[in-house]
Amino acid sequence: MFGQLFPRKRAFITGAASGFGLEIANKLAQDKWHLAIADINVERLASAKNELEMLGATVIAIELDVTDWSAIEKAASQIKQAWGGVDLVFNNAGVAGAGKMEEIPQNEWERILNIDLWSVIYGCRAFIPMLKHQGSGHIINTASSAGTLSAAEMANYNVAKAGVVSLSETIKVELAPHNIGVTVICPTVFKTNLGESMSGETANERNLQAQLDESKVTSADIVKDTFKAIRKNKLYVMTQIDAKLGWRIKRWMPELYAKLMAHCYKKRIWIYKHLK
Ligand SMILES: NC(=O)c1ccc[n+]([C@@H]2O[C@H](COP(=O)([O-])OP(=O)(O)OC[C@H]3O[C@@H](n4cnc5c(N)ncnc54)[C@H](O)[C@@H]3O)[C@@H](O)[C@H]2O)c1
């Protein structure tokens, strides 16, 4: 799978009990990796552990809340003690949120920023010293095209994911001299259980849910590109055409991009088509 890149085959994955995280774990399990899987959902975590062991992985299941710094720090120590280090660190757990800027309640802003941004900061802070000591490894942070495209009525999620993109770009440079790779995942919508993390009470959340329901893109598609990026030590993973195209238009013609987005929003087209 990764050739001789990571012969000791050790990975830490947050949000590994469902969706993208579970798909990553599945693929690594088929290659007999040692997996430390972390999640807040105890039942799904237990069933993931069984599934992965049946596929041939050695599994440590860690029930934790990624917003708890001491829990992440403890997980890092546990892994060091069990396996002497780690090769791949996936800071992946996340939740979705949407709403008009001024209507998103304060506690919802805090929930999204804590789970989607602070967790990734914690994951990087906890594992970078271990990776530097080894002089090897790769950090993979799950952002979203929300962090690169800044769609309307998703300010809290966009801000968190833009933070993840910026953090990843920064440490890519900082860690290069230490032989540590960094990749940031920026997909548009693909099919997972992400919608369960929203209340579904607002029009914006229902719009996002409708996109999740009708997406034909799967976690397996994103994992394939992610593993390729790790092998080639590429920074960005943008699988879907709208993720790639939107990012390029925004970088090359930022004013035009803002106008196009405003037009789509006003006319309720593209990602806004379900927004009532
Ligand atoms: N599905 C999409 O369309 C999409 C698009 C872009 C980015 N993403 C990102 O992909 C990542 C994975 O999400 P997914 O789509 O697989 O959704 P998912 O809901 O299927 O999986 C997310 C997992 O994270 C766990 N989790 C949530 N809060 C947690 C916490 N506080 N502590 C520990 N674990 C927690 C959940 O229990 C769940 O198992 C997220 O960061 C999400 O923002 C998803």
The ligand as an SDF file (V2000), in Angstrom:
LIG
                    3D

 44 48  0  0  0  0  0  0  0  0999 V2000
  -18.9270   14.1480    4.4710 N   0  0  0  0  0  0  0  0  0  0  0  0
  -18.6380   15.2800    3.8610 C   0  0  0  0  0  0  0  0  0  0  0  0
  -19.3390   15.7130    2.9460 O   0  0  0  0  0  0  0  0  0  0  0  0
  -17.4060   16.0470    4.2700 C   0  0  0  0  0  0  0  0  0  0  0  0
  -16.9250   17.0450    3.4000 C   0  0  0  0  0  0  0  0  0  0  0  0
  -15.7890   17.7450    3.7630 C   0  0  0  0  0  0  0  0  0  0  0  0
  -15.1470   17.4630    4.9580 C   0  0  0  0  0  0  0  0  0  0  0  0
  -15.6400   16.5040    5.7860 N   0  0  0  0  0  0  0  0  0  0  0  0
  -14.9380   16.2520    7.0460 C   0  0  0  0  0  0  0  0  0  0  0  0
  -14.6080   14.8820    7.1250 O   0  0  0  0  0  0  0  0  0  0  0  0
  -14.3790   14.5460    8.5100 C   0  0  0  0  0  0  0  0  0  0  0  0
  -15.0210   13.2030    8.8170 C   0  0  0  0  0  0  0  0  0  0  0  0
  -16.4290   13.3370    8.7760 O   0  0  0  0  0  0  0  0  0  0  0  0
  -17.3910   12.2950    8.0340 P   0  0  0  0  0  0  0  0  0  0  0  0
  -17.9410   12.9780    6.8620 O   0  0  0  0  0  0  0  0  0  0  0  0
  -16.7200   10.9940    7.8980 O   0  0  0  0  0  0  0  0  0  0  0  0
  -18.5990   12.2360    9.1070 O   0  0  0  0  0  0  0  0  0  0  0  0
  -19.0500   11.1000   10.1210 P   0  0  0  0  0  0  0  0  0  0  0  0
  -20.0750   11.7390   10.9890 O   0  0  0  0  0  0  0  0  0  0  0  0
  -19.4540    9.8830    9.3690 O   0  0  0  0  0  0  0  0  0  0  0  0
  -17.7440   10.7970   10.9750 O   0  0  0  0  0  0  0  0  0  0  0  0
  -17.2440   11.7150   11.9320 C   0  0  0  0  0  0  0  0  0  0  0  0
  -16.7900   10.9640   13.1830 C   0  0  0  0  0  0  0  0  0  0  0  0
  -16.2320   11.9340   14.0980 O   0  0  0  0  0  0  0  0  0  0  0  0
  -16.6910   11.5810   15.4140 C   0  0  0  0  0  0  0  0  0  0  0  0
  -16.6840   12.7490   16.3030 N   0  0  0  0  0  0  0  0  0  0  0  0
  -17.5030   13.8350   16.2470 C   0  0  0  0  0  0  0  0  0  0  0  0
  -17.2580   14.6500   17.2810 N   0  0  0  0  0  0  0  0  0  0  0  0
  -16.2590   14.0750   18.0040 C   0  0  0  0  0  0  0  0  0  0  0  0
  -15.5820   14.4530   19.1910 C   0  0  0  0  0  0  0  0  0  0  0  0
  -15.8790   15.5960   19.8570 N   0  0  0  0  0  0  0  0  0  0  0  0
  -14.6160   13.6450   19.6590 N   0  0  0  0  0  0  0  0  0  0  0  0
  -14.3150   12.4780   19.0020 C   0  0  0  0  0  0  0  0  0  0  0  0
  -14.9390   12.0710   17.8910 N   0  0  0  0  0  0  0  0  0  0  0  0
  -15.8970   12.8660   17.3860 C   0  0  0  0  0  0  0  0  0  0  0  0
  -18.1020   11.0560   15.1890 C   0  0  0  0  0  0  0  0  0  0  0  0
  -18.5550   10.2830   16.3030 O   0  0  0  0  0  0  0  0  0  0  0  0
  -17.9420   10.2640   13.9050 C   0  0  0  0  0  0  0  0  0  0  0  0
  -17.6200    8.9250   14.1780 O   0  0  0  0  0  0  0  0  0  0  0  0
  -14.9210   15.7170    9.3250 C   0  0  0  0  0  0  0  0  0  0  0  0
  -13.8390   16.5160    9.7840 O   0  0  0  0  0  0  0  0  0  0  0  0
  -15.7460   16.4930    8.3030 C   0  0  0  0  0  0  0  0  0  0  0  0
  -15.8360   17.8680    8.6260 O   0  0  0  0  0  0  0  0  0  0  0  0
  -16.7410   15.7770    5.4570 C   0  0  0  0  0  0  0  0  0  0  0  0
  1  2  1  0
  2  3  2  0
  2  4  1  0
  4  5  1  0
  4 44  2  0
  5  6  2  0
  6  7  1  0
  7  8  2  0
  8  9  1  0
  8 44  1  0
  9 10  1  0
  9 42  1  0
 10 11  1  0
 11 12  1  0
 11 40  1  0
 12 13  1  0
 13 14  1  0
 14 15  2  0
 14 16  1  0
 14 17  1  0
 17 18  1  0
 18 19  2  0
 18 20  1  0
 18 21  1  0
 21 22  1  0
 22 23  1  0
 23 24  1  0
 23 38  1  0
 24 25  1  0
 25 26  1  0
 25 36  1  0
 26 27  1  0
 26 35  1  0
 27 28  2  0
 28 29  1  0
 29 30  1  0
 29 35  2  0
 30 31  1  0
 30 32  2  0
 32 33  1  0
 33 34  2  0
 34 35  1  0
 36 37  1  0
 36 38  1  0
 38 39  1  0
 40 41  1  0
 40 42  1  0
 42 43  1  0
M  CHG  2   8   1  16  -1
M  END
$$$$
